[in-house]
Amino acid sequence: MNPNFSVHPNHGSSLILFGLSLCNYALMYWVNIFLARHLRIGEFDDYSVAISVVTLLSTLATLGLEKYALRMVALNIERKKWGRLRHFLHFSVRIIVVFSLILLGTLSLSLEGILTWRHADFHIAIVIYAVFLPAVAVSLFLIEIVTVYGFQIVAMVLYRLFLPLVFAGFLFSVQGLGYALSATSAVLCFGLAWCFTLLMLDLAERFASPKPLRQAKPTSHDRRKWLSNALPLMLSSLMMTVLTSAGTIVLEILYPSEFQVGLFAVSMQTCSLISLIGTSTNRYYLPMLVVLIERQDTSGVKYLLVKRIRLVTLLTLLYLIIIGIYGIEILELFGPDFSEAYLALCICSFGATINALFSDSPYYLQFMGKNRLVVGLMSLGAAGMVGLSFILGTFYGATGVAIAYAAPTIILFSLLKLLAHRHLNRYLSVNALE
């Protein structure tokens, strides 16, 4: 067993993790306000699309191994299979780097070709930021590894605090040196911030890894098994990323370098706090859930899930109250014209709330072998979102795409929660009888 890992959640750790997520949200939100005020509309759109594209690609680049690690690493530490775990870590980093480079080459040829076909301007910022894809993807993998080692707060300090602070520092340096900010300089600053964060995460992983793991020799030939188990998690994560990021890309195709792209990007950036609540609590609770299920601890599983839903409900309710009262004023921080995004923000926030509340459900179902079910449902949801975005976005712009995001998200995660609840009750009742 990992002495740094506990299956007993406490409010102190949960609140610290949420506090770090809140700091990250505030810092990145401020950075986006800063860029929206210092970049031309077209430049800000290019920056927003570059972030969305690389976010989408980073989900592909990890091949689902970072999500699979939540289960794989926790169970192998629990079972003390150090050689197998060491081989998994080495293999995962290598394959993530190789696949990231493949995706980078594919992007350079495909996306810019589509924009040229649409007679849009050449969007070099997208390709430049994609150069940093290997660093982004490996960082996302190491975040999960350090978390499962039991050093959740260290991982979140580097990801949620160190990364945006370095990003902001680079932006100030560019401006202080007298250079004009542009979409290209902004993505260069963000990419370099990821590189520094990767260096710190690598040091943290080496420090946090259990001593028997560092001394073990890599053993196991389960690479195909790891990839086959991780692939469904990658597909579901990809579909989730499509739900949250594709709207900005669709609007860029429909309205190249126009204000609608910025309106929707700002809406999603504002409601991303809810997504942070979901992801931060999942990183904290999911490894515990895996170990408790492995131990067939029925009461522990139920207690864990109740604590998570109570915490997420409280935090999302607080967010919705703030948006309802101060939403327009918050949007106007980007500039007075951005208040037009208020309706889109309210719609996106409702969809993001359901996502955060039930975001543990797809991971639970996949950990329990329901990969086809989860991937199938999430693929339908993502396809519905993209299709609706093109239809509603054509007629209603940012508000239409907000509806296209919220409606499939609410239906999808409500259904996944229902299926997960039923499966867990059956699983625990069967094991209780044995």
N, C-alpha and C positions, 0 to 999 in steps of 0.2 A: 504493500500500500504506500501511496505517496504521502509523506508526513506533512507536506505543505498544502494538501488538498483535503477539504472537508465537505461532507455531504449534508452538513447542517447549515442552512442559510441563516444569515443574520442581517438585521436592518442596517447595521453600521456599514458593512461592506457594500450592500445594495445602494445605500445613499451616496457613498463615496464614488461608486461607479457612475451613478446617475449625475452626480456633481461634475465629474470629469466630462461626461457627455454634454452636460449643459455648458461647460466652459468651451468645449469644442464647437458647439452650436453657436455660441455668442461670438467666438473669434472668427469662424468661417462666415458667419452672417455679416459681421462687420467688414471683413475683407471683400465680400461681394458688394456691399454698399459702397465701399471705397472704390472698387473697380467700376461699378455702374456710374459713379459720379465723375470718374477720370477717363473713362474710355468712351469713344463714340458708340452710337447704338449698334452699328455693324460690328465693331470690335468686341463689344460686350457679348453680342450674340455668338460670335466665333469662339470666344472663351467658354461660354456656357455649353455650346455644342461639343467642343473639345473635351470638356469634363465628362459630359454624358457619354460620348463615344468610348473614351478610355475606361470609364466605369463599366460599361457594357463588356468591353474586351477583357478587362481584368477578371470578370466573372468567368469568362471562357478560359482564360489563361491558367487559372488555378486548377482546372479540370475537376472541381469539386473536392479536391484533396484537403483543402483547409476546413471544410465542413465535415468531411469524413474523419479528419483528425480529432474532432471533438469526441468521437466514439472510439476510434482506433487507439489513440494515445491513452485515453482514460482506462480502457480495458486492459491494454498491455502492461501498464504500470500496476494496475490492480492484480494482474496475473503474473507479474515479474518476468515477462518475456522481453528482456532487454535487447538481445541481439536482433530479434525481429523488429523491434521498434526503431533501433538505430538504422537498420536497412531501409525502413519505411521513410524516415526523415531524409536520408541522403537521396534516395530515389525521387522523392517528391520535389525537392528543390531543383534537381537536375531537369526533370521532365517539365516543370513549370517554366524554367528559363527557356528551354528549347521551344516549347509551344508558344510562348510569348513572342519569340522572334518570328515564328511562322505567321502569327496573327499580324504582327507589325508589317511584314511584307505584303500580306493580303490586303490590309487596309490601304496601304499606299497606292495600290493598283485599283481597288474597287470603289471606295467611297468618293475619292476625288473624281473618278470617272463618272459616277452618278451625278455629282454636282456640275461637272462640265456639260454633261448631256442635258441638264436642266438649265444650262446657260447661266449658272451662278458663278460668283467670283471664286478664285482659287483660295481655299481655306488652309493655308500652310500651318496655322496654329494647331489644327487637329493632328497632322502628321508629326509635328515637333513634339507635342505632348505624348503621342503614342510611342516615341523613342524610349520613354521612361517606363514603358509597360512592364518589362522584366522586373524592375525595382519595385514597382507597385504590387505586382502579383506575388513576389516572394515575401514582401512585407506583410501582405494580408495573410499568407500562410503562417509566418512566424508569430503574428499576433495571436492566432489561435493556439499555437504550440505553447507559448509562454503562459497563456491563460490556463490551459489544461494542466500545466506543471504546478498550478496553484498560486501563480503570481499575477492574478487578474489585474490588480491595481497598477503594477509596473507596466504591464502591456497597455493598459488604457491611458496611463500618463504619457507614454511615448506616442500612441496613436491619436489620442484626443487632445493632448496639450502641446507636446513637443512639436509635432508636425505642423499645426497651424501657426504656432509661434515662429518657427523657422521660415515658413512661407511668408508671413507678414514681414519678418525681418528682411528677407530678400527683396520684397516689393519696396520697402522703405529705402533700401540700399540703392536700388535702381533709380528711384526718384531723387534721392540725395546726391547721386553722382551726376545729376542733370540730364538723364536720359528720359525721353517721353515714354510713358507706359503704353503698351499695346497688348493685343491678344497674345502675340508671340512672346513678348517679355514676361507676361503674366504666367503663361504655361511653362516657360523655362524656369521661372522661380518656383512654381509648384513641383515640377519634376525634380529639381535639385533638392527641395525639401524632403521629397520621398527618399532620395538617395541617402541623405543624412539620417533619416528615420530608420532606413534599412540597416545602416551601420550600427545604430544603437540597439535595434531589435536583435541583431546577430549577437552582440555582446550580452544582452539580457538572456537570450536563449542558452548561451554557453554557461552563464552563471546559474540559471535557474534549473537546468537539467539535473535529474537525480544522479548521484555519483555512480551507481551501478551501470547506468546508461552510458556515461562517458567512458567507462572502462570496458564495456562490452564490444565484441567484434560483430560487425554486421552479418547476420545469418537470415535465411529465408529466401524463397524463390516465389513469393506470392505477388509479384508485380502486376500480373494480369488480373488477379483477384482484387487487388487494391483499386486498380483503375475501373474495373467493372462495378465495384461497389461505390466508388466515388462518382462515376459518371451520372447516375440518376440525381445525385445531390447537386452536381454542376448544372444539369438541365433545369432542375427546379429553381436554383439560384439565378440562372440565366433568365428564366421566365419572369422571376420576381424583378430582376433588373430591367427587363423589357417593360414591365408594368410601370416602373418608376422613372425610367430614363428615356424611353422611346418617344414620349410625347414631344420633348424638345427637338429631337431629330426630325420627327414628322413635320413639325411646324417650320423647321428650317427648309425642308423640301417644299412645303406649300407656300411659305412666305420668306424666300431667301433674304437675309439681312434686314428683316422688317421688325417692327416693335412687338408684334405678337409673340415672337420667340422669347424676347426678354420678359414679357409679362408672365408667361407660363413658367419660365425658369425661376423667376423670383417667387412665384407661388409655391413651387415644389421645394425651393430652398427654405422658405419660411416654415412649411409643414414638415420639413425633414427632421425637426426635433422629435416628432412623434416616432419616426422611423428609428432614430437613435435610441429612444426608450426601448423599443422592441429588440434591437440588435444587442444593446448593452446588457439587458436582462437575460437574453438568450445565452450569451457568452458565459454568464455567471451561473445560470440554472441548468442548462442542458447537460454539461458534463456530470453534474450531480444526479440528474435524472437517469442518465445511462448507467451509472454505478448502482443506484438504488434498484433499478430494474434487474440488473445483473444479480443483485443480492436478494431479489424477490421481496423487497421490503414494501409491502402494500401501504401501510400507514405512512411511511416516509414519502412515498411517491405522491399520495394524495395531499399531504401537508405541504410538500414542495410546490405543487401546482396551485394550491390555494393561495400561498404566500405570493407567488408570482403574479397571479391575476389581480390580487388586491393592490399590489404595488403599481402595476401598469395602469389599472383603472384610475387610481388616485392621481397619477402624474398626467395622464391624458385628459382627464376632466379639468385639471388646473389649466392646461394648455388651451383647451377649447374655450374656457371662460375668458382668458386673456385675449384670444383672437376675436371673440365676439364683441368685446368692449373696445379693444385698441387696435384691431386689425388694420383699419385704414391708416391710422397714424404710423403703424409699423411699416407698411408698404411705402409710405411717403418718404421714409428715410432714404430709399433708393433714388428718389426724385418725385416731384409732384405728380407726374403723369402715371406713375406706377400704381396709384390708388385705383386705377381701372381694373387691376387684378384682384380686387377684394372678393368678388363673387367666385372667381376661379379658386382663390385661396380657401374659402369656406367649403367648397365642394371637395377639393383635394384633401383638406384636413379631416373631413368625415371619413373618406376612404382610408386615409392613413391611420386613423384611430382603430378601425376594425382590423387592419393589418397588424398593428402593434399588439393589440389584445390577444390575437389568435396566432401570432407568428411562430409560436413553438409547435403548433399542430403539424405542419408538413414535416418538420424534422423528426418528431416523434414517430409519425407513420412510416417514414423512410427507415429510421433506425430499427423499426419492427418489421421490415421487409416489404412494405407496401409501396415499392418504388413506382411500378407502372401506374398505379392509381394516382399518386401524387403528381408525377410528371405529366400524365394525361390531363388531369384537371387544370394544372397550372399552364400547360400549353394552350388549352382552350381559352383560359382567361387572358393570356398574353395575346393570342391571336385576335380575340374579341376586342381587346384594348386597341391594338394597332389598326384593325379595320374600322372601328368606331372613330378613332382619331382622324383618319383620313376623311371620313364622311362628315362628322360633326365639326372638325377643325376647318374644313372648307367653308362652312356656313357661319360658324360662331367663333372661330379663332381660338384663343387661349381658353375661353370658357367651355367651348365644345370639347377640347382635348381634356380638360379637367373632368368633365362628365364621363368621357371615355375611359379615364383612369379610375375614377371612383366606383362606378357601377360594377365592372367586372371584379374589382378588388373586394368589394363588400360581399358579393355573391360567392366568390371563390373561397375566402377565408372563413366565412360563416359555415360553408359546407365542410371544409377541412376540419374545423373545430368539432362539428357534430360527429364526423367519422372517427376522429381521434378519441373523443369522449367515449363513444360506443366501444371501440376496440380496447381501450385501456380498462374499462369496466369488465369486459369479457376476459381479458388476459389476467387481471388480478383475481377474479373469481375462480378461474380454472386453477391457477397456481395455489390459491388458498385451500382448495379441496385436495390437492396432492400431498 
